[in-house]
Amino acid sequence: MRICVDADKCEGHNRCYSLAPELFEVDDLGIASALNDGHVPAGLEAKADLAIANCPEFAITIVEE
């Protein structure tokens, strides 16, 4: 599984980081980006799905590999 954050859509709510800090980082302005080039380690898929579902801007998507 691989995730992608659209920085143009992200408004810095940081729900993704709050729910899955293992998968996301935020910059000084609060804009999120995916760690590990978006690759979700085994066992963290549920956290990735939770972050996707809780993004109010729909800025996080799953990328086909």
PDBQT receptor file of N, H, CA, C and O in Angstrom, charges set to zero:
ATOM      1  N   MET A   1       0.844  -1.179   0.000  1.00  0.00    +0.000 N 
ATOM      2  CA  MET A   1       0.000   0.000   0.000  1.00  0.00    +0.000 C 
ATOM      3  C   MET A   1       0.884   1.235   0.000  1.00  0.00    +0.000 C 
ATOM      4  O   MET A   1       1.910   1.287   0.679  1.00  0.00    +0.000 OA
ATOM      5  N   ARG A   2       0.464   2.229  -0.777  1.00  0.00    +0.000 N 
ATOM      6  H   ARG A   2      -0.369   2.187  -1.329  1.00  0.00    +0.000 HD
ATOM      7  CA  ARG A   2       1.200   3.490  -0.841  1.00  0.00    +0.000 C 
ATOM      8  C   ARG A   2       0.193   4.631  -0.787  1.00  0.00    +0.000 C 
ATOM      9  O   ARG A   2      -0.856   4.571  -1.428  1.00  0.00    +0.000 OA
ATOM     10  N   ILE A   3       0.517   5.673  -0.019  1.00  0.00    +0.000 N 
ATOM     11  H   ILE A   3       1.369   5.722   0.502  1.00  0.00    +0.000 HD
ATOM     12  CA  ILE A   3      -0.367   6.820   0.119  1.00  0.00    +0.000 C 
ATOM     13  C   ILE A   3       0.310   8.073  -0.413  1.00  0.00    +0.000 C 
ATOM     14  O   ILE A   3       1.535   8.145  -0.508  1.00  0.00    +0.000 OA
ATOM     15  N   CYS A   4      -0.509   9.054  -0.755  1.00  0.00    +0.000 N 
ATOM     16  H   CYS A   4      -1.504   8.996  -0.677  1.00  0.00    +0.000 HD
ATOM     17  CA  CYS A   4      -0.002  10.315  -1.276  1.00  0.00    +0.000 C 
ATOM     18  C   CYS A   4      -0.818  11.453  -0.672  1.00  0.00    +0.000 C 
ATOM     19  O   CYS A   4      -2.040  11.355  -0.558  1.00  0.00    +0.000 OA
ATOM     20  N   VAL A   5      -0.140  12.534  -0.285  1.00  0.00    +0.000 N 
ATOM     21  H   VAL A   5       0.853  12.614  -0.378  1.00  0.00    +0.000 HD
ATOM     22  CA  VAL A   5      -0.815  13.719   0.231  1.00  0.00    +0.000 C 
ATOM     23  C   VAL A   5      -0.724  14.811  -0.828  1.00  0.00    +0.000 C 
ATOM     24  O   VAL A   5       0.367  15.154  -1.283  1.00  0.00    +0.000 OA
ATOM     25  N   ASP A   6      -1.860  15.348  -1.212  1.00  0.00    +0.000 N 
ATOM     26  H   ASP A   6      -2.746  15.069  -0.842  1.00  0.00    +0.000 HD
ATOM     27  CA  ASP A   6      -1.916  16.462  -2.157  1.00  0.00    +0.000 C 
ATOM     28  C   ASP A   6      -1.725  17.750  -1.354  1.00  0.00    +0.000 C 
ATOM     29  O   ASP A   6      -2.645  18.208  -0.678  1.00  0.00    +0.000 OA
ATOM     30  N   ALA A   7      -0.537  18.323  -1.432  1.00  0.00    +0.000 N 
ATOM     31  H   ALA A   7       0.211  17.950  -1.982  1.00  0.00    +0.000 HD
ATOM     32  CA  ALA A   7      -0.206  19.519  -0.652  1.00  0.00    +0.000 C 
ATOM     33  C   ALA A   7      -1.088  20.703  -1.014  1.00  0.00    +0.000 C 
ATOM     34  O   ALA A   7      -1.299  21.588  -0.185  1.00  0.00    +0.000 OA
ATOM     35  N   ASP A   8      -1.606  20.737  -2.233  1.00  0.00    +0.000 N 
ATOM     36  H   ASP A   8      -1.435  20.018  -2.907  1.00  0.00    +0.000 HD
ATOM     37  CA  ASP A   8      -2.491  21.829  -2.640  1.00  0.00    +0.000 C 
ATOM     38  C   ASP A   8      -3.846  21.754  -1.940  1.00  0.00    +0.000 C 
ATOM     39  O   ASP A   8      -4.502  22.778  -1.749  1.00  0.00    +0.000 OA
ATOM     40  N   LYS A   9      -4.268  20.552  -1.559  1.00  0.00    +0.000 N 
ATOM     41  H   LYS A   9      -3.735  19.720  -1.715  1.00  0.00    +0.000 HD
ATOM     42  CA  LYS A   9      -5.547  20.384  -0.864  1.00  0.00    +0.000 C 
ATOM     43  C   LYS A   9      -5.398  20.474   0.651  1.00  0.00    +0.000 C 
ATOM     44  O   LYS A   9      -6.329  20.880   1.346  1.00  0.00    +0.000 OA
ATOM     45  N   CYS A  10      -4.236  20.098   1.162  1.00  0.00    +0.000 N 
ATOM     46  H   CYS A  10      -3.479  19.768   0.598  1.00  0.00    +0.000 HD
ATOM     47  CA  CYS A  10      -4.008  20.062   2.608  1.00  0.00    +0.000 C 
ATOM     48  C   CYS A  10      -4.095  21.473   3.190  1.00  0.00    +0.000 C 
ATOM     49  O   CYS A  10      -3.456  22.403   2.698  1.00  0.00    +0.000 OA
ATOM     50  N   GLU A  11      -4.895  21.612   4.244  1.00  0.00    +0.000 N 
ATOM     51  H   GLU A  11      -5.414  20.856   4.644  1.00  0.00    +0.000 HD
ATOM     52  CA  GLU A  11      -5.037  22.912   4.908  1.00  0.00    +0.000 C 
ATOM     53  C   GLU A  11      -4.454  22.904   6.321  1.00  0.00    +0.000 C 
ATOM     54  O   GLU A  11      -4.667  23.845   7.085  1.00  0.00    +0.000 OA
ATOM     55  N   GLY A  12      -3.729  21.859   6.666  1.00  0.00    +0.000 N 
ATOM     56  H   GLY A  12      -3.556  21.094   6.045  1.00  0.00    +0.000 HD
ATOM     57  CA  GLY A  12      -3.012  21.835   7.926  1.00  0.00    +0.000 C 
ATOM     58  C   GLY A  12      -3.828  21.475   9.152  1.00  0.00    +0.000 C 
ATOM     59  O   GLY A  12      -3.488  21.900  10.256  1.00  0.00    +0.000 OA
ATOM     60  N   HIS A  13      -4.886  20.709   8.994  1.00  0.00    +0.000 N 
ATOM     61  H   HIS A  13      -5.162  20.363   8.097  1.00  0.00    +0.000 HD
ATOM     62  CA  HIS A  13      -5.660  20.259  10.155  1.00  0.00    +0.000 C 
ATOM     63  C   HIS A  13      -4.861  19.259  10.992  1.00  0.00    +0.000 C 
ATOM     64  O   HIS A  13      -5.069  19.148  12.201  1.00  0.00    +0.000 OA
ATOM     65  N   ASN A  14      -3.962  18.545  10.355  1.00  0.00    +0.000 N 
ATOM     66  H   ASN A  14      -3.793  18.635   9.374  1.00  0.00    +0.000 HD
ATOM     67  CA  ASN A  14      -3.042  17.600  10.999  1.00  0.00    +0.000 C 
ATOM     68  C   ASN A  14      -3.720  16.407  11.661  1.00  0.00    +0.000 C 
ATOM     69  O   ASN A  14      -3.158  15.800  12.573  1.00  0.00    +0.000 OA
ATOM     70  N   ARG A  15      -4.910  16.072  11.214  1.00  0.00    +0.000 N 
ATOM     71  H   ARG A  15      -5.366  16.564  10.474  1.00  0.00    +0.000 HD
ATOM     72  CA  ARG A  15      -5.569  14.874  11.740  1.00  0.00    +0.000 C 
ATOM     73  C   ARG A  15      -4.790  13.627  11.353  1.00  0.00    +0.000 C 
ATOM     74  O   ARG A  15      -4.691  12.682  12.135  1.00  0.00    +0.000 OA
ATOM     75  N   CYS A  16      -4.237  13.624  10.145  1.00  0.00    +0.000 N 
ATOM     76  H   CYS A  16      -4.318  14.392   9.509  1.00  0.00    +0.000 HD
ATOM     77  CA  CYS A  16      -3.467  12.456   9.702  1.00  0.00    +0.000 C 
ATOM     78  C   CYS A  16      -2.272  12.227  10.622  1.00  0.00    +0.000 C 
ATOM     79  O   CYS A  16      -2.013  11.101  11.048  1.00  0.00    +0.000 OA
ATOM     80  N   TYR A  17      -1.554  13.289  10.922  1.00  0.00    +0.000 N 
ATOM     81  H   TYR A  17      -1.764  14.204  10.576  1.00  0.00    +0.000 HD
ATOM     82  CA  TYR A  17      -0.381  13.181  11.796  1.00  0.00    +0.000 C 
ATOM     83  C   TYR A  17      -0.793  12.757  13.205  1.00  0.00    +0.000 C 
ATOM     84  O   TYR A  17      -0.105  11.962  13.846  1.00  0.00    +0.000 OA
ATOM     85  N   SER A  18      -1.907  13.285  13.680  1.00  0.00    +0.000 N 
ATOM     86  H   SER A  18      -2.466  13.931  13.160  1.00  0.00    +0.000 HD
ATOM     87  CA  SER A  18      -2.383  12.912  15.021  1.00  0.00    +0.000 C 
ATOM     88  C   SER A  18      -2.755  11.437  15.102  1.00  0.00    +0.000 C 
ATOM     89  O   SER A  18      -2.525  10.784  16.120  1.00  0.00    +0.000 OA
ATOM     90  N   LEU A  19      -3.331  10.921  14.023  1.00  0.00    +0.000 N 
ATOM     91  H   LEU A  19      -3.518  11.452  13.196  1.00  0.00    +0.000 HD
ATOM     92  CA  LEU A  19      -3.777   9.528  14.001  1.00  0.00    +0.000 C 
ATOM     93  C   LEU A  19      -2.677   8.540  13.636  1.00  0.00    +0.000 C 
ATOM     94  O   LEU A  19      -2.688   7.394  14.085  1.00  0.00    +0.000 OA
ATOM     95  N   ALA A  20      -1.726   8.992  12.815  1.00  0.00    +0.000 N 
ATOM     96  H   ALA A  20      -1.717   9.922  12.450  1.00  0.00    +0.000 HD
ATOM     97  CA  ALA A  20      -0.689   8.072  12.326  1.00  0.00    +0.000 C 
ATOM     98  C   ALA A  20       0.648   8.786  12.155  1.00  0.00    +0.000 C 
ATOM     99  O   ALA A  20       1.097   8.986  11.027  1.00  0.00    +0.000 OA
ATOM    100  N   PRO A  21       1.285   9.171  13.250  1.00  0.00    +0.000 N 
ATOM    101  CA  PRO A  21       2.570   9.878  13.138  1.00  0.00    +0.000 C 
ATOM    102  C   PRO A  21       3.674   9.023  12.510  1.00  0.00    +0.000 C 
ATOM    103  O   PRO A  21       4.709   9.539  12.087  1.00  0.00    +0.000 OA
ATOM    104  N   GLU A  22       3.438   7.706  12.458  1.00  0.00    +0.000 N 
ATOM    105  H   GLU A  22       2.598   7.287  12.802  1.00  0.00    +0.000 HD
ATOM    106  CA  GLU A  22       4.414   6.822  11.808  1.00  0.00    +0.000 C 
ATOM    107  C   GLU A  22       4.378   6.966  10.290  1.00  0.00    +0.000 C 
ATOM    108  O   GLU A  22       5.308   6.547   9.600  1.00  0.00    +0.000 OA
ATOM    109  N   LEU A  23       3.298   7.561   9.769  1.00  0.00    +0.000 N 
ATOM    110  H   LEU A  23       2.543   7.901  10.329  1.00  0.00    +0.000 HD
ATOM    111  CA  LEU A  23       3.105   7.641   8.323  1.00  0.00    +0.000 C 
ATOM    112  C   LEU A  23       3.198   9.052   7.756  1.00  0.00    +0.000 C 
ATOM    113  O   LEU A  23       3.370   9.224   6.550  1.00  0.00    +0.000 OA
ATOM    114  N   PHE A  24       3.085  10.067   8.618  1.00  0.00    +0.000 N 
ATOM    115  H   PHE A  24       2.946   9.927   9.599  1.00  0.00    +0.000 HD
ATOM    116  CA  PHE A  24       3.040  11.452   8.145  1.00  0.00    +0.000 C 
ATOM    117  C   PHE A  24       3.980  12.347   8.936  1.00  0.00    +0.000 C 
ATOM    118  O   PHE A  24       4.318  12.074  10.088  1.00  0.00    +0.000 OA
ATOM    119  N   GLU A  25       4.392  13.433   8.274  1.00  0.00    +0.000 N 
ATOM    120  H   GLU A  25       4.118  13.655   7.339  1.00  0.00    +0.000 HD
ATOM    121  CA  GLU A  25       5.109  14.510   8.941  1.00  0.00    +0.000 C 
ATOM    122  C   GLU A  25       4.460  15.806   8.492  1.00  0.00    +0.000 C 
ATOM    123  O   GLU A  25       3.788  15.850   7.462  1.00  0.00    +0.000 OA
ATOM    124  N   VAL A  26       4.664  16.854   9.265  1.00  0.00    +0.000 N 
ATOM    125  H   VAL A  26       5.211  16.818  10.102  1.00  0.00    +0.000 HD
ATOM    126  CA  VAL A  26       4.113  18.157   8.907  1.00  0.00    +0.000 C 
ATOM    127  C   VAL A  26       5.226  19.192   8.902  1.00  0.00    +0.000 C 
ATOM    128  O   VAL A  26       6.177  19.109   9.679  1.00  0.00    +0.000 OA
ATOM    129  N   ASP A  27       5.091  20.174   8.007  1.00  0.00    +0.000 N 
ATOM    130  H   ASP A  27       4.318  20.241   7.375  1.00  0.00    +0.000 HD
ATOM    131  CA  ASP A  27       6.101  21.221   7.944  1.00  0.00    +0.000 C 
ATOM    132  C   ASP A  27       5.741  22.360   8.903  1.00  0.00    +0.000 C 
ATOM    133  O   ASP A  27       4.789  22.244   9.674  1.00  0.00    +0.000 OA
ATOM    134  N   ASP A  28       6.488  23.441   8.857  1.00  0.00    +0.000 N 
ATOM    135  H   ASP A  28       7.262  23.535   8.230  1.00  0.00    +0.000 HD
ATOM    136  CA  ASP A  28       6.274  24.564   9.765  1.00  0.00    +0.000 C 
ATOM    137  C   ASP A  28       4.912  25.231   9.579  1.00  0.00    +0.000 C 
ATOM    138  O   ASP A  28       4.414  25.888  10.493  1.00  0.00    +0.000 OA
ATOM    139  N   LEU A  29       4.320  25.068   8.420  1.00  0.00    +0.000 N 
ATOM    140  H   LEU A  29       4.725  24.535   7.678  1.00  0.00    +0.000 HD
ATOM    141  CA  LEU A  29       3.001  25.653   8.147  1.00  0.00    +0.000 C 
ATOM    142  C   LEU A  29       1.863  24.669   8.427  1.00  0.00    +0.000 C 
ATOM    143  O   LEU A  29       0.689  25.006   8.269  1.00  0.00    +0.000 OA
ATOM    144  N   GLY A  30       2.218  23.453   8.842  1.00  0.00    +0.000 N 
ATOM    145  H   GLY A  30       3.171  23.179   8.970  1.00  0.00    +0.000 HD
ATOM    146  CA  GLY A  30       1.222  22.441   9.156  1.00  0.00    +0.000 C 
ATOM    147  C   GLY A  30       0.804  21.581   7.982  1.00  0.00    +0.000 C 
ATOM    148  O   GLY A  30      -0.100  20.755   8.108  1.00  0.00    +0.000 OA
ATOM    149  N   ILE A  31       1.453  21.767   6.836  1.00  0.00    +0.000 N 
ATOM    150  H   ILE A  31       2.188  22.438   6.734  1.00  0.00    +0.000 HD
ATOM    151  CA  ILE A  31       1.114  20.980   5.650  1.00  0.00    +0.000 C 
ATOM    152  C   ILE A  31       1.747  19.592   5.782  1.00  0.00    +0.000 C 
ATOM    153  O   ILE A  31       2.939  19.460   6.057  1.00  0.00    +0.000 OA
ATOM    154  N   ALA A  32       0.931  18.579   5.581  1.00  0.00    +0.000 N 
ATOM    155  H   ALA A  32      -0.038  18.687   5.358  1.00  0.00    +0.000 HD
ATOM    156  CA  ALA A  32       1.376  17.199   5.769  1.00  0.00    +0.000 C 
ATOM    157  C   ALA A  32       2.040  16.633   4.516  1.00  0.00    +0.000 C 
ATOM    158  O   ALA A  32       1.783  17.072   3.395  1.00  0.00    +0.000 OA
ATOM    159  N   SER A  33       2.890  15.659   4.743  1.00  0.00    +0.000 N 
ATOM    160  H   SER A  33       3.099  15.303   5.654  1.00  0.00    +0.000 HD
ATOM    161  CA  SER A  33       3.456  14.863   3.662  1.00  0.00    +0.000 C 
ATOM    162  C   SER A  33       3.641  13.447   4.194  1.00  0.00    +0.000 C 
ATOM    163  O   SER A  33       3.756  13.223   5.399  1.00  0.00    +0.000 OA
ATOM    164  N   ALA A  34       3.667  12.508   3.269  1.00  0.00    +0.000 N 
ATOM    165  H   ALA A  34       3.574  12.690   2.290  1.00  0.00    +0.000 HD
ATOM    166  CA  ALA A  34       3.803  11.100   3.643  1.00  0.00    +0.000 C 
ATOM    167  C   ALA A  34       5.275  10.757   3.861  1.00  0.00    +0.000 C 
ATOM    168  O   ALA A  34       6.143  11.189   3.102  1.00  0.00    +0.000 OA
ATOM    169  N   LEU A  35       5.538   9.992   4.885  1.00  0.00    +0.000 N 
ATOM    170  H   LEU A  35       4.833   9.641   5.502  1.00  0.00    +0.000 HD
ATOM    171  CA  LEU A  35       6.889   9.493   5.146  1.00  0.00    +0.000 C 
ATOM    172  C   LEU A  35       7.178   8.294   4.260  1.00  0.00    +0.000 C 
ATOM    173  O   LEU A  35       6.259   7.711   3.686  1.00  0.00    +0.000 OA
ATOM    174  N   ASN A  36       8.429   7.926   4.145  1.00  0.00    +0.000 N 
ATOM    175  H   ASN A  36       9.176   8.400   4.611  1.00  0.00    +0.000 HD
ATOM    176  CA  ASN A  36       8.845   6.712   3.430  1.00  0.00    +0.000 C 
ATOM    177  C   ASN A  36       8.371   6.671   1.988  1.00  0.00    +0.000 C 
ATOM    178  O   ASN A  36       8.033   5.605   1.473  1.00  0.00    +0.000 OA
ATOM    179  N   ASP A  37       8.344   7.824   1.334  1.00  0.00    +0.000 N 
ATOM    180  H   ASP A  37       8.618   8.690   1.752  1.00  0.00    +0.000 HD
ATOM    181  CA  ASP A  37       7.871   7.929  -0.051  1.00  0.00    +0.000 C 
ATOM    182  C   ASP A  37       6.447   7.391  -0.192  1.00  0.00    +0.000 C 
ATOM    183  O   ASP A  37       6.047   6.926  -1.260  1.00  0.00    +0.000 OA
ATOM    184  N   GLY A  38       5.686   7.463   0.913  1.00  0.00    +0.000 N 
ATOM    185  H   GLY A  38       6.011   7.840   1.781  1.00  0.00    +0.000 HD
ATOM    186  CA  GLY A  38       4.295   7.034   0.897  1.00  0.00    +0.000 C 
ATOM    187  C   GLY A  38       4.055   5.561   1.134  1.00  0.00    +0.000 C 
ATOM    188  O   GLY A  38       2.907   5.134   1.254  1.00  0.00    +0.000 OA
ATOM    189  N   HIS A  39       5.112   4.775   1.205  1.00  0.00    +0.000 N 
ATOM    190  H   HIS A  39       6.045   5.122   1.108  1.00  0.00    +0.000 HD
ATOM    191  CA  HIS A  39       4.945   3.338   1.424  1.00  0.00    +0.000 C 
ATOM    192  C   HIS A  39       4.492   3.080   2.863  1.00  0.00    +0.000 C 
ATOM    193  O   HIS A  39       5.105   3.556   3.818  1.00  0.00    +0.000 OA
ATOM    194  N   VAL A  40       3.419   2.326   2.991  1.00  0.00    +0.000 N 
ATOM    195  H   VAL A  40       2.921   1.939   2.214  1.00  0.00    +0.000 HD
ATOM    196  CA  VAL A  40       2.849   2.009   4.295  1.00  0.00    +0.000 C 
ATOM    197  C   VAL A  40       3.392   0.654   4.736  1.00  0.00    +0.000 C 
ATOM    198  O   VAL A  40       3.132  -0.358   4.085  1.00  0.00    +0.000 OA
ATOM    199  N   PRO A  41       4.140   0.627   5.829  1.00  0.00    +0.000 N 
ATOM    200  CA  PRO A  41       4.669  -0.648   6.309  1.00  0.00    +0.000 C 
ATOM    201  C   PRO A  41       3.556  -1.615   6.708  1.00  0.00    +0.000 C 
ATOM    202  O   PRO A  41       2.464  -1.203   7.100  1.00  0.00    +0.000 OA
ATOM    203  N   ALA A  42       3.852  -2.885   6.600  1.00  0.00    +0.000 N 
ATOM    204  H   ALA A  42       4.739  -3.220   6.281  1.00  0.00    +0.000 HD
ATOM    205  CA  ALA A  42       2.901  -3.926   6.996  1.00  0.00    +0.000 C 
ATOM    206  C   ALA A  42       2.465  -3.688   8.434  1.00  0.00    +0.000 C 
ATOM    207  O   ALA A  42       3.286  -3.388   9.301  1.00  0.00    +0.000 OA
ATOM    208  N   GLY A  43       1.190  -3.823   8.675  1.00  0.00    +0.000 N 
ATOM    209  H   GLY A  43       0.523  -4.067   7.971  1.00  0.00    +0.000 HD
ATOM    210  CA  GLY A  43       0.645  -3.637  10.007  1.00  0.00    +0.000 C 
ATOM    211  C   GLY A  43       0.120  -2.234  10.264  1.00  0.00    +0.000 C 
ATOM    212  O   GLY A  43      -0.551  -2.006  11.271  1.00  0.00    +0.000 OA
ATOM    213  N   LEU A  44       0.409  -1.285   9.373  1.00  0.00    +0.000 N 
ATOM    214  H   LEU A  44       0.954  -1.470   8.555  1.00  0.00    +0.000 HD
ATOM    215  CA  LEU A  44      -0.055   0.083   9.555  1.00  0.00    +0.000 C 
ATOM    216  C   LEU A  44      -1.140   0.473   8.553  1.00  0.00    +0.000 C 
ATOM    217  O   LEU A  44      -1.511   1.643   8.462  1.00  0.00    +0.000 OA
ATOM    218  N   GLU A  45      -1.645  -0.498   7.807  1.00  0.00    +0.000 N 
ATOM    219  H   GLU A  45      -1.343  -1.448   7.881  1.00  0.00    +0.000 HD
ATOM    220  CA  GLU A  45      -2.678  -0.213   6.809  1.00  0.00    +0.000 C 
ATOM    221  C   GLU A  45      -3.942   0.368   7.442  1.00  0.00    +0.000 C 
ATOM    222  O   GLU A  45      -4.555   1.275   6.880  1.00  0.00    +0.000 OA
ATOM    223  N   ALA A  46      -4.331  -0.143   8.594  1.00  0.00    +0.000 N 
ATOM    224  H   ALA A  46      -3.833  -0.879   9.051  1.00  0.00    +0.000 HD
ATOM    225  CA  ALA A  46      -5.539   0.354   9.260  1.00  0.00    +0.000 C 
ATOM    226  C   ALA A  46      -5.362   1.814   9.674  1.00  0.00    +0.000 C 
ATOM    227  O   ALA A  46      -6.301   2.604   9.584  1.00  0.00    +0.000 OA
ATOM    228  N   LYS A  47      -4.166   2.171  10.126  1.00  0.00    +0.000 N 
ATOM    229  H   LYS A  47      -3.403   1.529  10.200  1.00  0.00    +0.000 HD
ATOM    230  CA  LYS A  47      -3.908   3.572  10.487  1.00  0.00    +0.000 C 
ATOM    231  C   LYS A  47      -3.946   4.466   9.252  1.00  0.00    +0.000 C 
ATOM    232  O   LYS A  47      -4.434   5.594   9.315  1.00  0.00    +0.000 OA
ATOM    233  N   ALA A  48      -3.438   3.971   8.142  1.00  0.00    +0.000 N 
ATOM    234  H   ALA A  48      -3.041   3.055   8.090  1.00  0.00    +0.000 HD
ATOM    235  CA  ALA A  48      -3.487   4.735   6.895  1.00  0.00    +0.000 C 
ATOM    236  C   ALA A  48      -4.933   4.949   6.476  1.00  0.00    +0.000 C 
ATOM    237  O   ALA A  48      -5.306   6.060   6.099  1.00  0.00    +0.000 OA
ATOM    238  N   ASP A  49      -5.746   3.913   6.534  1.00  0.00    +0.000 N 
ATOM    239  H   ASP A  49      -5.443   3.011   6.840  1.00  0.00    +0.000 HD
ATOM    240  CA  ASP A  49      -7.159   4.029   6.176  1.00  0.00    +0.000 C 
ATOM    241  C   ASP A  49      -7.884   5.010   7.098  1.00  0.00    +0.000 C 
ATOM    242  O   ASP A  49      -8.732   5.778   6.643  1.00  0.00    +0.000 OA
ATOM    243  N   LEU A  50      -7.557   4.989   8.375  1.00  0.00    +0.000 N 
ATOM    244  H   LEU A  50      -6.868   4.365   8.744  1.00  0.00    +0.000 HD
ATOM    245  CA  LEU A  50      -8.172   5.903   9.338  1.00  0.00    +0.000 C 
ATOM    246  C   LEU A  50      -7.792   7.355   9.023  1.00  0.00    +0.000 C 
ATOM    247  O   LEU A  50      -8.639   8.247   9.080  1.00  0.00    +0.000 OA
ATOM    248  N   ALA A  51      -6.530   7.583   8.695  1.00  0.00    +0.000 N 
ATOM    249  H   ALA A  51      -5.843   6.858   8.649  1.00  0.00    +0.000 HD
ATOM    250  CA  ALA A  51      -6.084   8.929   8.340  1.00  0.00    +0.000 C 
ATOM    251  C   ALA A  51      -6.778   9.425   7.079  1.00  0.00    +0.000 C 
ATOM    252  O   ALA A  51      -7.192  10.582   7.005  1.00  0.00    +0.000 OA
ATOM    253  N   ILE A  52      -6.902   8.553   6.095  1.00  0.00    +0.000 N 
ATOM    254  H   ILE A  52      -6.566   7.614   6.155  1.00  0.00    +0.000 HD
ATOM    255  CA  ILE A  52      -7.589   8.912   4.851  1.00  0.00    +0.000 C 
ATOM    256  C   ILE A  52      -9.041   9.281   5.142  1.00  0.00    +0.000 C 
ATOM    257  O   ILE A  52      -9.536  10.290   4.641  1.00  0.00    +0.000 OA
ATOM    258  N   ALA A  53      -9.711   8.486   5.935  1.00  0.00    +0.000 N 
ATOM    259  H   ALA A  53      -9.308   7.666   6.342  1.00  0.00    +0.000 HD
ATOM    260  CA  ALA A  53     -11.121   8.714   6.238  1.00  0.00    +0.000 C 
ATOM    261  C   ALA A  53     -11.348   9.986   7.049  1.00  0.00    +0.000 C 
ATOM    262  O   ALA A  53     -12.430  10.570   6.988  1.00  0.00    +0.000 OA
ATOM    263  N   ASN A  54     -10.344  10.422   7.808  1.00  0.00    +0.000 N 
ATOM    264  H   ASN A  54      -9.465   9.948   7.858  1.00  0.00    +0.000 HD
ATOM    265  CA  ASN A  54     -10.506  11.579   8.677  1.00  0.00    +0.000 C 
ATOM    266  C   ASN A  54      -9.955  12.878   8.109  1.00  0.00    +0.000 C 
ATOM    267  O   ASN A  54      -9.980  13.904   8.789  1.00  0.00    +0.000 OA
ATOM    268  N   CYS A  55      -9.462  12.856   6.888  1.00  0.00    +0.000 N 
ATOM    269  H   CYS A  55      -9.441  12.022   6.336  1.00  0.00    +0.000 HD
ATOM    270  CA  CYS A  55      -8.952  14.081   6.275  1.00  0.00    +0.000 C 
ATOM    271  C   CYS A  55     -10.136  14.911   5.772  1.00  0.00    +0.000 C 
ATOM    272  O   CYS A  55     -10.825  14.484   4.846  1.00  0.00    +0.000 OA
ATOM    273  N   PRO A  56     -10.389  16.087   6.358  1.00  0.00    +0.000 N 
ATOM    274  CA  PRO A  56     -11.549  16.880   5.951  1.00  0.00    +0.000 C 
ATOM    275  C   PRO A  56     -11.425  17.466   4.544  1.00  0.00    +0.000 C 
ATOM    276  O   PRO A  56     -12.425  17.864   3.946  1.00  0.00    +0.000 OA
ATOM    277  N   GLU A  57     -10.220  17.519   4.023  1.00  0.00    +0.000 N 
ATOM    278  H   GLU A  57      -9.407  17.195   4.508  1.00  0.00    +0.000 HD
ATOM    279  CA  GLU A  57      -9.995  18.088   2.690  1.00  0.00    +0.000 C 
ATOM    280  C   GLU A  57      -9.837  17.013   1.617  1.00  0.00    +0.000 C 
ATOM    281  O   GLU A  57      -9.643  17.341   0.447  1.00  0.00    +0.000 OA
ATOM    282  N   PHE A  58      -9.917  15.742   1.991  1.00  0.00    +0.000 N 
ATOM    283  H   PHE A  58     -10.075  15.475   2.941  1.00  0.00    +0.000 HD
ATOM    284  CA  PHE A  58      -9.733  14.617   1.061  1.00  0.00    +0.000 C 
ATOM    285  C   PHE A  58      -8.398  14.739   0.332  1.00  0.00    +0.000 C 
ATOM    286  O   PHE A  58      -8.309  14.496  -0.872  1.00  0.00    +0.000 OA
ATOM    287  N   ALA A  59      -7.367  15.118   1.078  1.00  0.00    +0.000 N 
ATOM    288  H   ALA A  59      -7.440  15.315   2.056  1.00  0.00    +0.000 HD
ATOM    289  CA  ALA A  59      -6.043  15.348   0.491  1.00  0.00    +0.000 C 
ATOM    290  C   ALA A  59      -5.173  14.101   0.432  1.00  0.00    +0.000 C 
ATOM    291  O   ALA A  59      -4.114  14.113  -0.194  1.00  0.00    +0.000 OA
ATOM    292  N   ILE A  60      -5.613  13.022   1.081  1.00  0.00    +0.000 N 
ATOM    293  H   ILE A  60      -6.474  13.012   1.589  1.00  0.00    +0.000 HD
ATOM    294  CA  ILE A  60      -4.816  11.795   1.133  1.00  0.00    +0.000 C 
ATOM    295  C   ILE A  60      -5.478  10.744   0.261  1.00  0.00    +0.000 C 
ATOM    296  O   ILE A  60      -6.678  10.493   0.381  1.00  0.00    +0.000 OA
ATOM    297  N   THR A  61      -4.707  10.139  -0.604  1.00  0.00    +0.000 N 
ATOM    298  H   THR A  61      -3.733  10.343  -0.702  1.00  0.00    +0.000 HD
ATOM    299  CA  THR A  61      -5.233   9.090  -1.473  1.00  0.00    +0.000 C 
ATOM    300  C   THR A  61      -4.305   7.883  -1.451  1.00  0.00    +0.000 C 
ATOM    301  O   THR A  61      -3.138   7.977  -1.074  1.00  0.00    +0.000 OA
ATOM    302  N   ILE A  62      -4.857   6.747  -1.866  1.00  0.00    +0.000 N 
ATOM    303  H   ILE A  62      -5.805   6.670  -2.173  1.00  0.00    +0.000 HD
ATOM    304  CA  ILE A  62      -4.056   5.536  -2.047  1.00  0.00    +0.000 C 
ATOM    305  C   ILE A  62      -3.570   5.537  -3.487  1.00  0.00    +0.000 C 
ATOM    306  O   ILE A  62      -4.341   5.783  -4.415  1.00  0.00    +0.000 OA
ATOM    307  N   VAL A  63      -2.289   5.262  -3.662  1.00  0.00    +0.000 N 
ATOM    308  H   VAL A  63      -1.663   5.062  -2.908  1.00  0.00    +0.000 HD
ATOM    309  CA  VAL A  63      -1.682   5.223  -4.987  1.00  0.00    +0.000 C 
ATOM    310  C   VAL A  63      -1.460   3.767  -5.357  1.00  0.00    +0.000 C 
ATOM    311  O   VAL A  63      -0.912   2.994  -4.571  1.00  0.00    +0.000 OA
ATOM    312  N   GLU A  64      -1.881   3.404  -6.538  1.00  0.00    +0.000 N 
ATOM    313  H   GLU A  64      -2.326   4.032  -7.177  1.00  0.00    +0.000 HD
ATOM    314  CA  GLU A  64      -1.652   2.040  -7.015  1.00  0.00    +0.000 C 
ATOM    315  C   GLU A  64      -0.176   1.811  -7.239  1.00  0.00    +0.000 C 
ATOM    316  O   GLU A  64       0.520   2.688  -7.750  1.00  0.00    +0.000 OA
ATOM    317  N   GLU A  65       0.309   0.648  -6.863  1.00  0.00    +0.000 N 
ATOM    318  H   GLU A  65      -0.256  -0.065  -6.447  1.00  0.00    +0.000 HD
ATOM    319  CA  GLU A  65       1.732   0.331  -7.069  1.00  0.00    +0.000 C 
ATOM    320  C   GLU A  65       1.893  -0.664  -8.179  1.00  0.00    +0.000 C 
ATOM    321  O   GLU A  65       3.016  -1.054  -8.500  1.00  0.00    +0.000 OA
TER     322      GLU A  65
